Amino acid sequence: MEKDKTLLTNQEKVKAQLEKVYAESKKLQDIKPPKQYENLQMELKKSLILYEKSRDKILESVDEISETKADIGTKSLNEAMGMFGKAIDDIRALDEQSVSEVE
């Protein structure tokens, strides 16, 4: 009987996608913002660092087929995405405020 290779294939797909997101995360962290955005960039960077740690935990869970590590990684990832979303919302609010002041 031949082993089902679906799980292995899916693991590789998950790893490949997480690597792509990791590369984009690094680009975002390296952005040099204008002065008024520096604090917001720092918050964005914190969320991306937490994302990277979450990604590592998820990759470990895929390698080890560990539901516990997957749960920890997923919870951490959700926290990182919440932080990221808040930072983006704050950046947008500052943009809108700046536009209103110009008008």
C-alpha positions in Angstrom: 0.0 0.0 0.0 1.4 3.4 -1.0 1.5 6.2 1.6 -0.7 9.2 1.1 1.6 12.1 0.1 -1.0 14.8 0.4 0.0 15.9 3.9 3.7 16.2 2.8 2.6 18.2 -0.3 0.4 20.5 1.8 3.2 21.0 4.3 5.5 22.2 1.5 2.8 24.5 0.2 2.3 26.0 3.6 6.0 26.5 4.0 6.3 28.1 0.6 3.5 30.6 1.3 4.8 31.5 4.7 8.2 32.2 3.2 6.7 34.6 0.7 4.8 36.5 3.4 8.1 36.5 5.5 9.9 38.2 2.6 7.2 40.9 2.3 7.3 41.4 6.1 11.0 42.2 5.9 10.4 44.8 3.2 7.7 46.5 5.4 10.0 46.5 8.4 12.7 48.3 6.4 10.6 51.2 5.3 11.9 54.5 6.5 8.8 56.6 7.3 8.5 60.4 7.6 9.0 61.8 11.1 5.3 61.9 11.9 4.9 58.2 11.2 8.0 56.9 13.1 6.0 55.8 16.2 3.4 54.1 14.0 6.2 52.4 12.0 7.5 51.0 15.3 4.1 49.5 16.1 3.9 48.1 12.6 7.4 46.6 13.1 6.5 45.0 16.4 3.5 43.3 14.8 5.7 42.0 12.0 8.3 40.7 14.5 5.5 38.9 16.4 4.3 37.6 13.0 7.7 36.1 12.3 7.8 34.3 15.6 4.3 33.0 15.0 5.4 31.8 11.5 8.3 30.0 13.0 6.1 28.2 15.5 3.6 27.3 12.8 6.5 25.9 10.6 7.7 23.9 13.6 4.1 22.5 14.0 4.0 21.5 10.4 7.4 19.8 10.6 6.6 18.0 13.8 2.8 17.6 13.1 2.2 19.2 16.5 -1.4 20.4 17.1 -0.2 22.2 20.3 2.5 24.2 18.5 0.0 24.9 15.7 -2.5 26.3 18.3 0.2 28.5 19.9 1.4 29.7 16.6 -2.1 30.5 15.4 -3.0 32.4 18.5 0.2 34.4 18.3 -0.4 35.0 14.6 -3.9 36.3 15.3 -2.5 38.7 17.9 0.2 39.9 15.4 -2.5 40.5 12.7 -4.6 42.5 15.2 -1.6 44.6 16.1 -0.8 45.0 12.3 -4.4 46.1 11.6 -4.4 48.6 14.4 -1.1 50.1 13.2 -2.5 50.4 9.6 -5.8 52.0 10.9 -3.7 54.5 12.9 -1.6 55.3 9.8 -4.8 55.9 7.8 -6.2 58.1 10.5 -3.1 60.2 10.6 -3.2 60.4 6.8 -6.8 61.6 6.9 -6.0 64.1 9.6 -3.1 65.5 7.5 -5.3 65.8 4.4 -8.0 67.6 6.4 -5.5 70.1 7.7 -4.3 70.9 4.2 -7.9 71.5 2.9 
